[in-house]
Amino acid sequence: MTTREDFLAELTDVLELEPDACMDDEFRDYDEWDSLMFLSMVTHLRDSYGLELTPELFETIDTWEDIYNKLPQ
């Protein structure tokens, strides 16, 4: 399984986030958060981790840590 550090590093790269992002960040609070970032995140999580980010699942997550904890084992 991917480490938290590797997971966050990939997201930081894919979503073009500041390198000081942390697992406790609430991603919806980012100034850059918009529909394009959302689609990039959904696509990356599906293609890289096999995680289908359904609307129901999306309602239950707030931080990168929340997403990491939902990754398939």
Residue pairs with C-beta under 8 A, 6 or more apart in sequence:
1 71
1 73
2 10
2 49
2 71
4 23
4 65
4 68
7 64
7 68
7 71
8 21
8 22
8 23
8 64
10 44
10 48
11 17
11 21
11 41
11 44
11 64
12 18
12 19
12 21
14 40
14 41
14 44
15 32
15 37
15 40
15 41
15 44
16 32
17 30
17 32
21 64
22 64
23 63
23 64
23 65
23 68
24 63
24 64
24 65
25 63
25 64
26 62
26 63
27 33
27 41
27 62
27 63
27 64
28 62
30 37
41 53
42 53
45 51
45 53
45 67
46 52
46 53
49 71
49 72
50 72
51 67
51 70
51 71
51 72
53 67
57 70
60 66
61 67
61 70
